[in-house]
Amino acid sequence: MADFKLLLPSGHGIIGTIDERGIVTFIVSAGPESAIRGTEMFNLMLRAFAGEVTGIHGVWRRGFQGRPSINLDKVNELTGKGIALDDAIKETWTASRAKRWGFDRISVLGAPEGTPGAYVKMDVLIEK
């Protein structure tokens, strides 16, 4: 198990952990005022873990620390329009960044909490 941390004085940053199976779990905080974009932070983290990454674990929660979830917000936007959950997940921030690294096989872990258009909790695994 190893960790990656990039914390900016502004309070933005990324913290990631890779487990013994090569699964990366992370949290990223970036916004318009961040000196480094979230995509760049994600790329730096994956580079730091080098060839060890076998999957990316998305832990998506609605209202975590009172903040919106960019991934769940996208899933809810799309599933609320009738788009299938699997297709909606492919359009999320995490899935689109992971795809650039060759990770495009998506599995929902367990049962998502909520209903289409109103999910509040979901875990996904994105693998090659």
MOPAC internal coordinates of N, CA, C and O (Angstrom, degrees):
PM7 1SCF
backbone

  N    0.0000 0     0.00 0     0.00 0    0    0    0
  C    1.4403 1     0.00 0     0.00 0    1    0    0
  C    1.5275 1   108.87 1     0.00 0    2    1    0
  O    1.2310 1   121.40 1   -45.60 1    3    2    1
  N    1.3181 1   114.92 1   134.40 1    3    2    1
  C    1.4581 1   119.80 1   179.15 1    5    3    2
  C    1.5230 1   108.49 1  -139.38 1    6    5    3
  O    1.2310 1   121.34 1   -23.13 1    7    6    5
  N    1.3116 1   115.03 1   156.87 1    7    6    5
  C    1.4611 1   121.35 1  -179.42 1    9    7    6
  C    1.5150 1   111.05 1  -118.51 1   10    9    7
  O    1.2310 1   121.52 1   -25.46 1   11   10    9
  N    1.3262 1   114.69 1   154.54 1   11   10    9
  C    1.4613 1   122.45 1   172.67 1   13   11   10
  C    1.5264 1   106.44 1  -131.12 1   14   13   11
  O    1.2310 1   120.76 1   -48.79 1   15   14   13
  N    1.3262 1   116.14 1   131.21 1   15   14   13
  C    1.4629 1   120.62 1   178.41 1   17   15   14
  C    1.5171 1   109.55 1  -135.10 1   18   17   15
  O    1.2310 1   121.36 1   -47.48 1   19   18   17
  N    1.3076 1   115.01 1   132.52 1   19   18   17
  C    1.4567 1   122.04 1   171.05 1   21   19   18
  C    1.5183 1   105.55 1  -135.94 1   22   21   19
  O    1.2310 1   120.79 1   -78.94 1   23   22   21
  N    1.3203 1   116.10 1   101.06 1   23   22   21
  C    1.4548 1   121.71 1  -177.02 1   25   23   22
  C    1.5224 1   109.21 1  -114.77 1   26   25   23
  O    1.2310 1   120.91 1   -54.88 1   27   26   25
  N    1.3096 1   115.87 1   125.12 1   27   26   25
  C    1.4586 1   121.90 1  -178.64 1   29   27   26
  C    1.5235 1   110.39 1   -94.67 1   30   29   27
  O    1.2310 1   120.02 1   -26.34 1   31   30   29
  N    1.3313 1   117.58 1   153.66 1   31   30   29
  C    1.4662 1   120.29 1   178.36 1   33   31   30
  C    1.5340 1   112.88 1   -56.45 1   34   33   31
  O    1.2310 1   120.07 1   153.92 1   35   34   33
  N    1.3182 1   117.46 1   -26.08 1   35   34   33
  C    1.4620 1   121.91 1  -179.24 1   37   35   34
  C    1.5280 1   112.82 1   -72.78 1   38   37   35
  O    1.2310 1   120.27 1   169.95 1   39   38   37
  N    1.3317 1   117.09 1   -10.05 1   39   38   37
  C    1.4524 1   120.93 1  -176.99 1   41   39   38
  C    1.5200 1   112.76 1    97.29 1   42   41   39
  O    1.2310 1   120.13 1   172.78 1   43   42   41
  N    1.3122 1   117.36 1    -7.22 1   43   42   41
  C    1.4587 1   121.42 1   176.30 1   45   43   42
  C    1.5268 1   109.28 1   -83.33 1   46   45   43
  O    1.2310 1   120.80 1   -17.73 1   47   46   45
  N    1.3220 1   116.08 1   162.27 1   47   46   45
  C    1.4524 1   118.81 1   177.03 1   49   47   46
  C    1.5136 1   112.17 1   157.24 1   50   49   47
  O    1.2310 1   121.80 1    11.00 1   51   50   49
  N    1.3180 1   114.16 1  -169.00 1   51   50   49
  C    1.4594 1   121.73 1  -179.83 1   53   51   50
  C    1.5214 1   108.72 1  -141.80 1   54   53   51
  O    1.2310 1   121.29 1   -38.72 1   55   54   53
  N    1.3123 1   115.14 1   141.28 1   55   54   53
  C    1.4607 1   122.05 1   173.81 1   57   55   54
  C    1.5221 1   105.97 1  -130.61 1   58   57   55
  O    1.2310 1   120.84 1   -54.18 1   59   58   57
  N    1.3118 1   116.01 1   125.82 1   59   58   57
  C    1.4564 1   120.55 1  -179.37 1   61   59   58
  C    1.5144 1   111.40 1  -134.20 1   62   61   59
  O    1.2310 1   121.30 1   -27.22 1   63   62   61
  N    1.3142 1   115.12 1   152.78 1   63   62   61
  C    1.4604 1   122.15 1   177.24 1   65   63   62
  C    1.5138 1   108.14 1  -132.34 1   66   65   63
  O    1.2310 1   120.82 1   -41.23 1   67   66   65
  N    1.3234 1   116.05 1   138.77 1   67   66   65
  C    1.4568 1   121.16 1   173.46 1   69   67   66
  C    1.5253 1   107.42 1  -114.23 1   70   69   67
  O    1.2310 1   120.98 1   -49.80 1   71   70   69
  N    1.3288 1   115.73 1   130.20 1   71   70   69
  C    1.4669 1   119.07 1  -178.48 1   73   71   70
  C    1.5291 1   110.66 1   -90.67 1   74   73   71
  O    1.2310 1   120.86 1     2.56 1   75   74   73
  N    1.3187 1   115.96 1  -177.44 1   75   74   73
  C    1.4650 1   121.53 1  -175.92 1   77   75   74
  C    1.5259 1   112.74 1   -66.34 1   78   77   75
  O    1.2310 1   120.01 1   161.17 1   79   78   77
  N    1.3313 1   117.59 1   -18.83 1   79   78   77
  C    1.4737 1   121.20 1   177.21 1   81   79   78
  C    1.5289 1   112.31 1   -90.35 1   82   81   79
  O    1.2310 1   120.38 1   174.69 1   83   82   81
  N    1.3329 1   116.88 1    -5.31 1   83   82   81
  C    1.4581 1   120.57 1  -179.14 1   85   83   82
  C    1.5174 1   113.96 1    90.75 1   86   85   83
  O    1.2310 1   120.24 1  -166.35 1   87   86   85
  N    1.3268 1   117.15 1    13.65 1   87   86   85
  C    1.4662 1   121.60 1   179.45 1   89   87   86
  C    1.5324 1   109.05 1   -87.95 1   90   89   87
  O    1.2310 1   120.86 1   -54.21 1   91   90   89
  N    1.3297 1   115.97 1   125.79 1   91   90   89
  C    1.4560 1   122.37 1   179.64 1   93   91   90
  C    1.5256 1   109.69 1   -98.47 1   94   93   91
  O    1.2310 1   121.09 1   -50.19 1   95   94   93
  N    1.3147 1   115.51 1   129.81 1   95   94   93
  C    1.4570 1   122.95 1   172.48 1   97   95   94
  C    1.5281 1   105.82 1  -120.23 1   98   97   95
  O    1.2310 1   120.50 1   -43.42 1   99   98   97
  N    1.3295 1   116.65 1   136.58 1   99   98   97
  C    1.4642 1   118.63 1  -174.96 1  101   99   98
  C    1.5124 1   111.62 1  -150.37 1  102  101   99
  O    1.2310 1   121.82 1   -16.11 1  103  102  101
  N    1.3244 1   114.12 1   163.89 1  103  102  101
  C    1.4529 1   122.13 1   170.06 1  105  103  102
  C    1.5234 1   106.35 1  -132.92 1  106  105  103
  O    1.2310 1   121.37 1   -44.23 1  107  106  105
  N    1.3182 1   114.98 1   135.77 1  107  106  105
  C    1.4580 1   120.33 1  -179.66 1  109  107  106
  C    1.5220 1   108.33 1  -128.07 1  110  109  107
  O    1.2310 1   121.34 1   -40.15 1  111  110  109
  N    1.3190 1   115.04 1   139.85 1  111  110  109
  C    1.4550 1   121.40 1   175.64 1  113  111  110
  C    1.5141 1   107.56 1  -128.91 1  114  113  111
  O    1.2310 1   121.30 1   -67.92 1  115  114  113
  N    1.3055 1   115.12 1   112.08 1  115  114  113
  C    1.4654 1   121.16 1   177.49 1  117  115  114
  C    1.5217 1   106.78 1  -146.25 1  118  117  115
  O    1.2310 1   120.84 1   -20.39 1  119  118  117
  N    1.2593 1   116.01 1   159.61 1  119  118  117
  C    1.4574 1   120.64 1   178.75 1  121  119  118
  C    1.5026 1   108.79 1  -160.43 1  122  121  119
  O    1.2310 1   120.01 1     4.93 1  123  122  121
  N    1.3026 1   117.59 1  -175.07 1  123  122  121
  C    1.4678 1   120.77 1  -178.23 1  125  123  122
  C    1.5334 1   113.41 1   -56.88 1  126  125  123
  O    1.2310 1   120.98 1   151.50 1  127  126  125
  N    1.3357 1   115.74 1   -28.50 1  127  126  125
  C    1.4710 1   119.18 1  -178.26 1  129  127  126
  C    1.5292 1   113.61 1   -90.71 1  130  129  127
  O    1.2310 1   119.91 1   178.18 1  131  130  129
  N    1.3355 1   117.77 1    -1.82 1  131  130  129
  C    1.4613 1   121.10 1  -179.41 1  133  131  130
  C    1.5267 1   110.61 1   -72.44 1  134  133  131
  O    1.2310 1   121.00 1   -41.90 1  135  134  133
  N    1.3238 1   115.70 1   138.10 1  135  134  133
  C    1.4713 1   121.05 1   179.41 1  137  135  134
  C    1.5254 1   111.34 1   -70.09 1  138  137  135
  O    1.2310 1   120.06 1   155.32 1  139  138  137
  N    1.3160 1   117.49 1   -24.68 1  139  138  137
  C    1.4619 1   122.47 1   179.33 1  141  139  138
  C    1.5251 1   107.71 1  -125.17 1  142  141  139
  O    1.2310 1   120.38 1   -51.26 1  143  142  141
  N    1.3093 1   116.87 1   128.74 1  143  142  141
  C    1.4611 1   121.94 1   179.83 1  145  143  142
  C    1.5307 1   110.80 1   -66.98 1  146  145  143
  O    1.2310 1   120.76 1   -27.32 1  147  146  145
  N    1.3161 1   116.15 1   152.68 1  147  146  145
  C    1.4574 1   121.32 1   179.45 1  149  147  146
  C    1.5125 1   112.86 1   -59.67 1  150  149  147
  O    1.2310 1   120.54 1   142.81 1  151  150  149
  N    1.3324 1   116.57 1   -37.19 1  151  150  149
  C    1.4729 1   120.29 1   178.88 1  153  151  150
  C    1.5202 1   110.66 1   -62.48 1  154  153  151
  O    1.2310 1   120.33 1   138.56 1  155  154  153
  N    1.3257 1   116.97 1   -41.44 1  155  154  153
  C    1.4619 1   119.98 1   178.89 1  157  155  154
  C    1.5276 1   110.87 1   -65.91 1  158  157  155
  O    1.2310 1   120.38 1   140.60 1  159  158  157
  N    1.3218 1   116.88 1   -39.40 1  159  158  157
  C    1.4671 1   120.36 1   177.30 1  161  159  158
  C    1.5326 1   110.27 1   -61.93 1  162  161  159
  O    1.2310 1   120.55 1   135.06 1  163  162  161
  N    1.3256 1   116.55 1   -44.94 1  163  162  161
  C    1.4617 1   122.05 1   178.96 1  165  163  162
  C    1.5309 1   110.18 1   -58.99 1  166  165  163
  O    1.2310 1   120.62 1   134.10 1  167  166  165
  N    1.3253 1   116.41 1   -45.90 1  167  166  165
  C    1.4675 1   120.78 1   179.84 1  169  167  166
  C    1.5267 1   111.63 1   -63.45 1  170  169  167
  O    1.2310 1   120.09 1   138.57 1  171  170  169
  N    1.3205 1   117.44 1   -41.43 1  171  170  169
  C    1.4654 1   120.72 1   177.87 1  173  171  170
  C    1.5284 1   110.75 1   -61.70 1  174  173  171
  O    1.2310 1   120.68 1   139.41 1  175  174  173
  N    1.3208 1   116.30 1   -40.59 1  175  174  173
  C    1.4594 1   120.30 1   179.65 1  177  175  174
  C    1.5324 1   110.47 1   -63.98 1  178  177  175
  O    1.2310 1   120.14 1   132.10 1  179  178  177
  N    1.3249 1   117.34 1   -47.90 1  179  178  177
  C    1.4696 1   119.21 1  -179.20 1  181  179  178
  C    1.5226 1   111.39 1   -64.69 1  182  181  179
  O    1.2310 1   120.02 1   143.09 1  183  182  181
  N    1.3173 1   117.56 1   -36.91 1  183  182  181
  C    1.4716 1   119.85 1   176.04 1  185  183  182
  C    1.5286 1   110.83 1   -63.15 1  186  185  183
  O    1.2310 1   120.49 1   140.59 1  187  186  185
  N    1.3298 1   116.67 1   -39.41 1  187  186  185
  C    1.4649 1   120.88 1  -179.21 1  189  187  186
  C    1.5250 1   111.29 1   -64.01 1  190  189  187
  O    1.2310 1   120.34 1   145.22 1  191  190  189
  N    1.3276 1   116.96 1   -34.78 1  191  190  189
  C    1.4579 1   120.65 1   178.45 1  193  191  190
  C    1.5301 1   111.98 1   -83.93 1  194  193  191
  O    1.2310 1   120.99 1   174.53 1  195  194  193
  N    1.3131 1   115.72 1    -5.47 1  195  194  193
  C    1.4717 1   123.94 1   176.04 1  197  195  194
  C    1.5241 1   112.32 1    49.24 1  198  197  195
  O    1.2310 1   119.86 1    42.38 1  199  198  197
  N    1.3035 1   117.87 1  -137.62 1  199  198  197
  C    1.4552 1   122.67 1  -174.67 1  201  199  198
  C    1.5141 1   114.47 1   -80.71 1  202  201  199
  O    1.2310 1   119.91 1  -169.88 1  203  202  201
  N    1.3237 1   117.78 1    10.12 1  203  202  201
  C    1.4594 1   121.28 1  -176.93 1  205  203  202
  C    1.5299 1   113.62 1   -80.83 1  206  205  203
  O    1.2310 1   119.57 1   163.32 1  207  206  205
  N    1.3280 1   118.42 1   -16.68 1  207  206  205
  C    1.4586 1   122.02 1  -172.49 1  209  207  206
  C    1.5293 1   111.03 1   -75.88 1  210  209  207
  O    1.2310 1   121.14 1   -55.72 1  211  210  209
  N    1.3371 1   115.43 1   124.28 1  211  210  209
  C    1.4664 1   121.18 1   176.03 1  213  211  210
  C    1.5273 1   111.42 1  -110.55 1  214  213  211
  O    1.2310 1   120.58 1   163.58 1  215  214  213
  N    1.3333 1   116.50 1   -16.42 1  215  214  213
  C    1.4497 1   120.07 1   180.00 1  217  215  214
  C    1.5130 1   111.70 1  -168.36 1  218  217  215
  O    1.2310 1   121.61 1   -16.15 1  219  218  217
  N    1.3209 1   114.53 1   163.85 1  219  218  217
  C    1.4610 1   121.85 1   179.39 1  221  219  218
  C    1.5231 1   107.16 1  -124.00 1  222  221  219
  O    1.2310 1   121.19 1   -56.95 1  223  222  221
  N    1.3202 1   115.32 1   123.05 1  223  222  221
  C    1.4618 1   121.85 1  -178.69 1  225  223  222
  C    1.5188 1   108.50 1   -97.70 1  226  225  223
  O    1.2310 1   121.05 1   -65.70 1  227  226  225
  N    1.3216 1   115.60 1   114.30 1  227  226  225
  C    1.4615 1   120.72 1   176.36 1  229  227  226
  C    1.5185 1   109.82 1   -92.12 1  230  229  227
  O    1.2310 1   120.77 1   -59.26 1  231  230  229
  N    1.3148 1   116.13 1   120.74 1  231  230  229
  C    1.4570 1   122.79 1   177.68 1  233  231  230
  C    1.5235 1   105.80 1  -111.38 1  234  233  231
  O    1.2310 1   121.21 1   -82.45 1  235  234  233
  N    1.3192 1   115.29 1    97.55 1  235  234  233
  C    1.4648 1   120.33 1  -171.82 1  237  235  234
  C    1.5207 1   109.72 1  -108.42 1  238  237  235
  O    1.2310 1   121.35 1   -56.15 1  239  238  237
  N    1.3278 1   115.03 1   123.85 1  239  238  237
  C    1.4547 1   121.58 1  -178.42 1  241  239  238
  C    1.5239 1   109.21 1  -131.67 1  242  241  239
  O    1.2310 1   120.90 1   -42.31 1  243  242  241
  N    1.2901 1   115.88 1   137.69 1  243  242  241
  C    1.4554 1   121.83 1   176.89 1  245  243  242
  C    1.5134 1   108.93 1   -81.07 1  246  245  243
  O    1.2310 1   120.72 1   -50.69 1  247  246  245
  N    1.3146 1   116.23 1   129.31 1  247  246  245
  C    1.4480 1   120.96 1   174.25 1  249  247  246
  C    1.5076 1   115.21 1    76.94 1  250  249  247
  O    1.2310 1   119.46 1  -162.61 1  251  250  249
  N    1.3390 1   118.63 1    17.39 1  251  250  249
  C    1.4664 1   120.54 1   177.60 1  253  251  250
  C    1.5253 1   108.64 1   -57.68 1  254  253  251
  O    1.2310 1   120.18 1   -58.86 1  255  254  253
  N    1.3002 1   117.26 1   121.14 1  255  254  253
  C    1.4638 1   124.26 1  -177.63 1  257  255  254
  C    1.5320 1   111.45 1    53.52 1  258  257  255
  O    1.2310 1   120.91 1  -147.55 1  259  258  257
  N    1.3300 1   115.87 1    32.45 1  259  258  257
  C    1.4537 1   119.98 1   177.38 1  261  259  258
  C    1.5170 1   115.31 1    75.95 1  262  261  259
  O    1.2310 1   120.43 1  -173.04 1  263  262  261
  N    1.3184 1   116.78 1     6.96 1  263  262  261
  C    1.4649 1   120.82 1  -177.53 1  265  263  262
  C    1.5265 1   110.76 1  -102.76 1  266  265  263
  O    1.2310 1   120.79 1   -27.17 1  267  266  265
  N    1.3313 1   116.09 1   152.83 1  267  266  265
  C    1.4611 1   118.35 1   174.07 1  269  267  266
  C    1.5318 1   110.01 1   -70.49 1  270  269  267
  O    1.2310 1   120.80 1   -19.05 1  271  270  269
  N    1.3036 1   116.08 1   160.95 1  271  270  269
  C    1.4613 1   122.13 1   175.58 1  273  271  270
  C    1.5180 1   107.53 1  -108.60 1  274  273  271
  O    1.2310 1   120.38 1   -68.47 1  275  274  273
  N    1.3154 1   116.89 1   111.53 1  275  274  273
  C    1.4645 1   120.16 1  -177.45 1  277  275  274
  C    1.5226 1   111.38 1   -58.30 1  278  277  275
  O    1.2310 1   120.14 1   144.28 1  279  278  277
  N    1.3216 1   117.34 1   -35.72 1  279  278  277
  C    1.4644 1   120.68 1   179.84 1  281  279  278
  C    1.5288 1   111.46 1   -72.66 1  282  281  279
  O    1.2310 1   119.86 1   129.23 1  283  282  281
  N    1.3239 1   117.87 1   -50.77 1  283  282  281
  C    1.4590 1   120.01 1   178.79 1  285  283  282
  C    1.5242 1   111.72 1   -64.53 1  286  285  283
  O    1.2310 1   120.35 1   144.01 1  287  286  285
  N    1.3286 1   116.94 1   -35.99 1  287  286  285
  C    1.4658 1   119.55 1   177.95 1  289  287  286
  C    1.5299 1   110.49 1   -59.66 1  290  289  287
  O    1.2310 1   120.34 1   138.16 1  291  290  289
  N    1.3361 1   116.96 1   -41.84 1  291  290  289
  C    1.4665 1   120.71 1   179.28 1  293  291  290
  C    1.5283 1   110.51 1   -68.21 1  294  293  291
  O    1.2310 1   120.41 1   135.79 1  295  294  293
  N    1.3335 1   116.83 1   -44.21 1  295  294  293
  C    1.4627 1   120.39 1   177.89 1  297  295  294
  C    1.5322 1   109.80 1   -58.79 1  298  297  295
  O    1.2310 1   120.32 1   134.67 1  299  298  297
  N    1.3228 1   117.00 1   -45.33 1  299  298  297
  C    1.4647 1   120.64 1  -178.67 1  301  299  298
  C    1.5286 1   111.71 1   -66.73 1  302  301  299
  O    1.2310 1   120.57 1   140.38 1  303  302  301
  N    1.3144 1   116.52 1   -39.62 1  303  302  301
  C    1.4638 1   119.95 1   177.21 1  305  303  302
  C    1.5328 1   110.36 1   -58.12 1  306  305  303
  O    1.2310 1   120.80 1   132.36 1  307  306  305
  N    1.3225 1   116.08 1   -47.64 1  307  306  305
  C    1.4579 1   120.73 1  -175.03 1  309  307  306
  C    1.5331 1   113.13 1   -76.59 1  310  309  307
  O    1.2310 1   120.07 1   135.54 1  311  310  309
  N    1.3326 1   117.47 1   -44.46 1  311  310  309
  C    1.4673 1   118.68 1   179.64 1  313  311  310
  C    1.5299 1   110.66 1   -67.88 1  314  313  311
  O    1.2310 1   120.37 1   151.89 1  315  314  313
  N    1.3241 1   116.91 1   -28.11 1  315  314  313
  C    1.4605 1   120.52 1   175.26 1  317  315  314
  C    1.5217 1   112.52 1   -65.42 1  318  317  315
  O    1.2310 1   120.51 1   158.28 1  319  318  317
  N    1.3328 1   116.63 1   -21.72 1  319  318  317
  C    1.4680 1   122.37 1   177.14 1  321  319  318
  C    1.5228 1   111.65 1   -94.25 1  322  321  319
  O    1.2310 1   120.63 1  -175.17 1  323  322  321
  N    1.3433 1   116.41 1     4.83 1  323  322  321
  C    1.4526 1   120.17 1   177.73 1  325  323  322
  C    1.5176 1   115.42 1    94.88 1  326  325  323
  O    1.2310 1   119.76 1  -175.90 1  327  326  325
  N    1.3212 1   118.06 1     4.10 1  327  326  325
  C    1.4655 1   121.34 1   178.36 1  329  327  326
  C    1.5345 1   108.76 1   -75.40 1  330  329  327
  O    1.2310 1   120.46 1   -42.23 1  331  330  329
  N    1.3174 1   116.72 1   137.77 1  331  330  329
  C    1.4661 1   121.99 1  -179.55 1  333  331  330
  C    1.5212 1   110.98 1   -59.51 1  334  333  331
  O    1.2310 1   120.75 1   -34.18 1  335  334  333
  N    1.3195 1   116.18 1   145.82 1  335  334  333
  C    1.4610 1   122.00 1  -177.70 1  337  335  334
  C    1.5233 1   111.92 1   -54.54 1  338  337  335
  O    1.2310 1   119.77 1   131.90 1  339  338  337
  N    1.3228 1   118.04 1   -48.10 1  339  338  337
  C    1.4701 1   120.80 1  -179.04 1  341  339  338
  C    1.5285 1   111.61 1   -58.63 1  342  341  339
  O    1.2310 1   120.40 1   139.08 1  343  342  341
  N    1.3215 1   116.84 1   -40.92 1  343  342  341
  C    1.4664 1   120.42 1   178.87 1  345  343  342
  C    1.5225 1   111.33 1   -69.85 1  346  345  343
  O    1.2310 1   120.29 1   143.04 1  347  346  345
  N    1.3223 1   117.04 1   -36.96 1  347  346  345
  C    1.4655 1   121.05 1   178.80 1  349  347  346
  C    1.5268 1   110.86 1   -64.77 1  350  349  347
  O    1.2310 1   120.50 1   138.45 1  351  350  349
  N    1.3284 1   116.65 1   -41.55 1  351  350  349
  C    1.4699 1   120.33 1  -179.89 1  353  351  350
  C    1.5243 1   110.59 1   -60.40 1  354  353  351
  O    1.2310 1   119.79 1   143.58 1  355  354  353
  N    1.3160 1   118.01 1   -36.42 1  355  354  353
  C    1.4656 1   121.77 1  -179.91 1  357  355  354
  C    1.5255 1   112.37 1   -62.09 1  358  357  355
  O    1.2310 1   120.14 1   159.33 1  359  358  357
  N    1.3191 1   117.33 1   -20.67 1  359  358  357
  C    1.4702 1   122.20 1  -178.05 1  361  359  358
  C    1.5249 1   113.61 1   -94.05 1  362  361  359
  O    1.2310 1   120.02 1  -178.30 1  363  362  361
  N    1.3267 1   117.57 1     1.70 1  363  362  361
  C    1.4656 1   120.18 1  -177.66 1  365  363  362
  C    1.5238 1   111.84 1   -76.28 1  366  365  363
  O    1.2310 1   121.35 1   -15.68 1  367  366  365
  N    1.3134 1   115.02 1   164.32 1  367  366  365
  C    1.4651 1   122.25 1   178.83 1  369  367  366
  C    1.5257 1   109.91 1   -57.14 1  370  369  367
  O    1.2310 1   120.42 1   128.44 1  371  370  369
  N    1.3204 1   116.81 1   -51.56 1  371  370  369
  C    1.4672 1   120.34 1  -176.48 1  373  371  370
  C    1.5185 1   111.42 1   -63.57 1  374  373  371
  O    1.2310 1   119.93 1   133.59 1  375  374  373
  N    1.3164 1   117.75 1   -46.41 1  375  374  373
  C    1.4727 1   120.34 1  -178.26 1  377  375  374
  C    1.5235 1   111.28 1   -63.56 1  378  377  375
  O    1.2310 1   119.93 1   141.43 1  379  378  377
  N    1.3266 1   117.75 1   -38.57 1  379  378  377
  C    1.4687 1   119.10 1  -179.31 1  381  379  378
  C    1.5258 1   111.45 1   -69.93 1  382  381  379
  O    1.2310 1   120.01 1   143.78 1  383  382  381
  N    1.3300 1   117.59 1   -36.22 1  383  382  381
  C    1.4805 1   120.02 1   176.88 1  385  383  382
  C    1.5202 1   110.35 1   -70.37 1  386  385  383
  O    1.2310 1   120.45 1   138.59 1  387  386  385
  N    1.3316 1   116.75 1   -41.41 1  387  386  385
  C    1.4650 1   121.24 1   179.53 1  389  387  386
  C    1.5279 1   110.81 1   -62.33 1  390  389  387
  O    1.2310 1   120.40 1   141.57 1  391  390  389
  N    1.3173 1   116.84 1   -38.43 1  391  390  389
  C    1.4638 1   120.99 1  -178.62 1  393  391  390
  C    1.5255 1   111.14 1   -60.49 1  394  393  391
  O    1.2310 1   120.29 1   144.66 1  395  394  393
  N    1.3159 1   117.05 1   -35.34 1  395  394  393
  C    1.4746 1   120.87 1   178.08 1  397  395  394
  C    1.5228 1   111.85 1   -62.14 1  398  397  395
  O    1.2310 1   120.61 1   158.65 1  399  398  397
  N    1.3191 1   116.44 1   -21.35 1  399  398  397
  C    1.4635 1   122.42 1   178.81 1  401  399  398
  C    1.5338 1   111.59 1  -100.27 1  402  401  399
  O    1.2310 1   120.61 1  -172.32 1  403  402  401
  N    1.3216 1   116.44 1     7.68 1  403  402  401
  C    1.4557 1   120.58 1   177.56 1  405  403  402
  C    1.5180 1   114.96 1    91.74 1  406  405  403
  O    1.2310 1   120.01 1  -173.45 1  407  406  405
  N    1.3260 1   117.59 1     6.55 1  407  406  405
  C    1.4622 1   121.83 1   179.38 1  409  407  406
  C    1.5277 1   107.90 1   -97.08 1  410  409  407
  O    1.2310 1   120.84 1   -70.51 1  411  410  409
  N    1.3327 1   116.00 1   109.49 1  411  410  409
  C    1.4574 1   117.93 1  -176.48 1  413  411  410
  C    1.5289 1   114.13 1  -140.07 1  414  413  411
  O    1.2310 1   120.28 1  -174.42 1  415  414  413
  N    1.3162 1   117.07 1     5.58 1  415  414  413
  C    1.4698 1   120.84 1   177.22 1  417  415  414
  C    1.5282 1   107.71 1   -96.56 1  418  417  415
  O    1.2310 1   120.49 1   -66.96 1  419  418  417
  N    1.3228 1   116.67 1   113.04 1  419  418  417
  C    1.4626 1   122.16 1  -171.57 1  421  419  418
  C    1.5221 1   110.79 1  -108.92 1  422  421  419
  O    1.2310 1   121.37 1   -47.24 1  423  422  421
  N    1.3273 1   114.98 1   132.76 1  423  422  421
  C    1.4697 1   122.01 1   174.99 1  425  423  422
  C    1.5185 1   108.02 1  -128.40 1  426  425  423
  O    1.2310 1   120.60 1   -43.71 1  427  426  425
  N    1.3213 1   116.45 1   136.29 1  427  426  425
  C    1.4560 1   120.93 1   172.07 1  429  427  426
  C    1.5196 1   106.65 1   -86.38 1  430  429  427
  O    1.2310 1   120.46 1   -51.93 1  431  430  429
  N    1.3162 1   116.73 1   128.07 1  431  430  429
  C    1.4661 1   122.23 1  -179.06 1  433  431  430
  C    1.5189 1   108.99 1   -93.69 1  434  433  431
  O    1.2310 1   120.33 1   -63.45 1  435  434  433
  N    1.3106 1   116.98 1   116.55 1  435  434  433
  C    1.4550 1   120.36 1  -177.78 1  437  435  434
  C    1.5185 1   111.02 1    72.48 1  438  437  435
  O    1.2310 1   121.29 1    12.02 1  439  438  437
  N    1.2930 1   115.14 1  -167.98 1  439  438  437
  C    1.4678 1   120.69 1  -179.78 1  441  439  438
  C    1.5214 1   109.39 1   -96.56 1  442  441  439
  O    1.2310 1   119.96 1   -52.92 1  443  442  441
  N    1.3297 1   117.67 1   127.08 1  443  442  441
  C    1.4712 1   119.41 1   175.42 1  445  443  442
  C    1.5308 1   109.59 1   -61.73 1  446  445  443
  O    1.2310 1   121.33 1   -31.20 1  447  446  445
  N    1.3141 1   115.07 1   148.80 1  447  446  445
  C    1.4588 1   119.79 1   177.71 1  449  447  446
  C    1.5198 1   108.50 1   -95.89 1  450  449  447
  O    1.2310 1   120.75 1   -53.66 1  451  450  449
  N    1.3205 1   116.17 1   126.34 1  451  450  449
  C    1.4508 1   121.46 1  -178.29 1  453  451  450
  C    1.5134 1   110.53 1   116.40 1  454  453  451
  O    1.2310 1   121.48 1    12.44 1  455  454  453
  N    1.3131 1   114.78 1  -167.56 1  455  454  453
  C    1.4593 1   121.47 1  -178.33 1  457  455  454
  C    1.5268 1   109.02 1  -130.70 1  458  457  455
  O    1.2310 1   119.81 1   -17.14 1  459  458  457
  N    1.3268 1   117.96 1   162.86 1  459  458  457
  C    1.4652 1   119.84 1   178.56 1  461  459  458
  C    1.5274 1   111.23 1   -50.10 1  462  461  459
  O    1.2310 1   121.18 1   -52.16 1  463  462  461
  N    1.3064 1   115.35 1   127.84 1  463  462  461
  C    1.4561 1   121.96 1  -177.55 1  465  463  462
  C    1.5110 1   113.68 1    88.65 1  466  465  463
  O    1.2310 1   120.44 1   169.65 1  467  466  465
  N    1.3342 1   116.77 1   -10.35 1  467  466  465
  C    1.4663 1   120.15 1  -177.22 1  469  467  466
  C    1.5258 1   111.65 1  -146.04 1  470  469  467
  O    1.2310 1   119.92 1  -139.78 1  471  470  469
  N    1.3245 1   117.76 1    40.22 1  471  470  469
  C    1.4623 1   120.46 1   176.04 1  473  471  470
  C    1.5241 1   109.56 1   -71.41 1  474  473  471
  O    1.2310 1   120.53 1   -35.30 1  475  474  473
  N    1.3366 1   116.58 1   144.70 1  475  474  473
  C    1.4596 1   121.27 1   179.07 1  477  475  474
  C    1.5245 1   112.29 1  -121.52 1  478  477  475
  O    1.2310 1   120.66 1   165.55 1  479  478  477
  N    1.3360 1   116.34 1   -14.45 1  479  478  477
  C    1.4687 1   119.74 1  -177.04 1  481  479  478
  C    1.5202 1   108.38 1  -154.52 1  482  481  479
  O    1.2310 1   121.10 1   -49.31 1  483  482  481
  N    1.3415 1   115.50 1   130.69 1  483  482  481
  C    1.4557 1   120.05 1  -179.59 1  485  483  482
  C    1.5308 1   109.08 1  -158.58 1  486  485  483
  O    1.2310 1   121.33 1   -40.42 1  487  486  485
  N    1.3164 1   115.06 1   139.58 1  487  486  485
  C    1.4585 1   121.06 1   173.59 1  489  487  486
  C    1.5264 1   107.36 1  -119.07 1  490  489  487
  O    1.2310 1   120.67 1   -45.45 1  491  490  489
  N    1.3171 1   116.33 1   134.55 1  491  490  489
  C    1.4527 1   121.16 1   177.86 1  493  491  490
  C    1.5185 1   109.52 1  -130.36 1  494  493  491
  O    1.2310 1   121.16 1   -26.73 1  495  494  493
  N    1.3099 1   115.39 1   153.27 1  495  494  493
  C    1.4608 1   121.88 1   174.73 1  497  495  494
  C    1.5110 1   106.90 1  -122.02 1  498  497  495
  O    1.2310 1   120.97 1   -52.71 1  499  498  497
  N    1.3311 1   115.75 1   127.29 1  499  498  497
  C    1.4591 1   121.23 1  -179.81 1  501  499  498
  C    1.5203 1   107.19 1  -116.32 1  502  501  499
  O    1.2310 1   120.87 1   -60.67 1  503  502  501
  N    1.3379 1   115.95 1   119.33 1  503  502  501
  C    1.4630 1   121.65 1  -176.26 1  505  503  502
  C    1.5193 1   110.35 1  -126.91 1  506  505  503
  O    1.2310 1   121.45 1    -9.49 1  507  506  505
  N    1.3368 1   114.83 1   170.51 1  507  506  505
  C    1.4781 1   120.42 1   176.86 1  509  507  506
  C    1.5035 1   109.44 1   -79.91 1  510  509  507
  O    1.2310 1   120.10 1   180.00 1  511  510  509

